[in-house]
């Protein structure tokens, strides 16, 4: 409880300092203020516009997150079990990963239109490689002695996957998931920047065009709150599923 109280106190102090500096020290036109942001959020939620935009962006980011995590982990497992495929495709995937995702967003919008699909694909393109490389490295980090011991007991591929691989990769996958939450939101909003009719990214672009600093900060704050809520759920889920894992203590 003390940690939670410290967090609340730190956030309250940060917002209090921001409120004090906004006006007498710094023009609120440039940095807004907590009170102005609160008023803007009340206005945005009262007419239902922000609720609809949050739902749109969350759907795009969530779909991209689920698809990217699932396919990334599966491809990582396939590469680990088929060394020839790994040797052939790994450099190609590395080159694809180096392509800037903002450069792909206009192409996705051109190919799939202004609807949800193009935004989901941008989010997917960011999440996939994070999931793939984490699963891939997680498998590669398994102690060879453990693998040899299981093979001596004549374990098949399914047993190897269930007994050795999946428990070893679980931690890596959850680490990828935590990173991918932010990446999926970034991907969805990048797609909305390029072309959209709704969503938090669309709202942010509109506010920027109108020089509405209050709405810009409101959208940024909302995005952070949504990401923090998803990460909180992910952290609780990880603790529940990985109770068997010993916790290392440094210092």
N, C-alpha and C positions, 0 to 999 in steps of 0.2 A: 504493500500500500504506500510506503514511503516513496518508492520509485515513481509511482503514478502521481503522487502529490508534487514531487519535484518536477516532473514533466509539465504538469498543469501550471505550476508556479513560473517555470521558465517561459512557457508560451504566453502566459498572462503578462509577464514582465516585458516580453518582446513586443506584444501588441500595445501595451501601455506606453512604451518608449516611442513606438511608431506614431501613436496618437499625439503624443506631446510634441514630437518633431514636426508633424504635419501641420503647417499653418504658420506658427511663429518662426520656425527655422527654415523649412523647405516648403515650397509651393505645392499644395495638395494636387494641383493639376498634373504634376509629374509623378507623384508617389501615392496619390489618393490618401485615405486614412481608414482605420477600422470602422469608424462610425459611418462614413460614406459608403463603404463596402457593404456594411450590414443593411443600410437603407436600400442599396441597389439590389441586394439579394432578396429582401422582402418584396420589393417591387417585381423582380423577376419571377419569384415563386408564386406571387399572388395571381398573376395572369396565366400561370401554367406553362409559360414558354421554356423556362429553365428546366422544368421537370421533363418535358418532352426532349429537350436537347441532351440532358444527362442520359435518358433512356436510350437515345439513338447512339450516342458515343459508347455507352457501356455495352450495348449489343454488338457493335462493330469490334470493339476491343476484346470482348469476351469470346466472340466467335473466332477471331484471329488467334487469341491465346490458346483456346482449346485445340484448334486445328494445328497450330504451330507446335505445341507441346507434344501432341499425340504423334504426329508425323516425324518430328525431330527425334524423339526417343526411339521410335520404331526403326527409322533409318540408321540411327547410331548402333542399335542392336544388330541390325542386318550387316552393317559394315564390320562389326566385331567378329561375327561368326563366319563371314566369307572374306578371307584375306585378299583374294584376287580382286574382288569388287572394290575393296578398300583401296588397294594400290592404284586401280584405274580411276576411280571417281573422286578420291579425296582431294587431289590438286584442283579438280574442276569445281568442286564445292567451295574450296578456298577462294578461287577466283570469283565465283558468284557472290560469295559473302563480302568481297571487297567492293562490290558495286554499291554506290550510295543509294539508300532507299528513297530519299527525296527525288532522285532522278527517275525512279520507277513509278512514282505516284502519278505523274501526268500520263504515262503510258497505260496504267491500269484504268484511269478515268476515261481515256480515249477508247480502250477496248471494251470496258464493261459499263461505261456510263457514270452518271452522277449518283447512282443508287448506293446501296449498302455494300454490294459485292466488291467494288473497287477499294473501299476503305478496309474491309475485312482482309483483302489480299495484301495490302500494305502492312497491316498489323501482323499477318501471318509471315510475311517475308522477314520481319525483324525477329519474331519469336522463334521461328524454325531453326535458325543457325545457333541460337543460344542453347536451345534444347538439344540439338544434335551434338554440338561439341562437348556439352556437359556429360551427356550419356556416353559419348564416344570415349572421352577421357576417363570417365568413371570405370568403364570396362577395362581400359588399358592399364588402370592403376591397380587392378586386382592382383594380389600376390600369386605369382606363378606356382609356388609351392602348394597353395590351396587348390589351384586348378589341377595340378598333378595328383594330389591326394584323392580328389574326387574321381578323377579318371581311373586311378588304380582300383577304385571300388566299382568300376564299370558303369559309371553313371552315363546315361544318354544325354543328348542335347537338351531335352526338356527338363530333365532333372538338374543338369548343370545350370540352366537358366533359372529354375525355381530356387535351388539351394544356394548357389553362389552369386550369379550375376545380378539378379533383381535386388537382393538385400544390399549388395555393394553399390548399386547404381541409385538406390532410393535417395540417399543423401544428396547426390549430385543433381538429381532431377528436381528436388525441392529447392535447391540453390538456384537452378535455372528458372524455376517457376517464379521465385521472388524477383529475380531480375526481369523476367519477361512481363510481369504485371505492368511495370512502368513502360517497357518497350511497346507493349500492345496499345497502351493509351497514346503514346507518341505516334505510333503508326496510324492509328485511326484519325488522330487530329491532323497529321500531315496530309492524309487523303482528303480531309475536310477543307484544309487550307487551299488545296488545288482546285477542288470543285465539289460543292455540296449545297443542299438546300436546308439542312438542319444539322444539329450536333454542336458540341462545345467548341470545336475548331471553327465551324461556321460562325458561331456567335463571336468568337475572338476576332475573326477577320472583319466582321461587321463593326465591332467596337473600335478596332484599330482604324478603320476607314473613317469613322465618325469622330475620332480622337476622344473616345469615351474611356478615360483612364479608370474610372470606377468599375465599369463593366469588365475591362481587361483584367484588373486585379481580382474581381469576383470569380471570373472563369478560372484563373490560375489557382485561386484558393480552393474552388470546388474540385478541380482536377486533383490537387494534392490530398484533399479529404477522401475522395473516392479511392485513390490509390492506397492511402493509409488504411482504410477500412478493409480492402481486399487483402492487403499484406497481413493485417491482424488476424483475419480468418485463416490465411495460409499458415501463419505461425502456429496457431492453435491446432490446426490439422496436422502439421508436421510433428508437433509434440505428442499428439495422440497416437500417430502411426509409428513413430520412431522411439517409443518408450524403451525398447530393448537396447538402444544405442547408448553406450557409456558417454557421459559428458566430460570432456577434458577441461581441466582447470589450470590456467597459466597464471603464475604469480600468487 
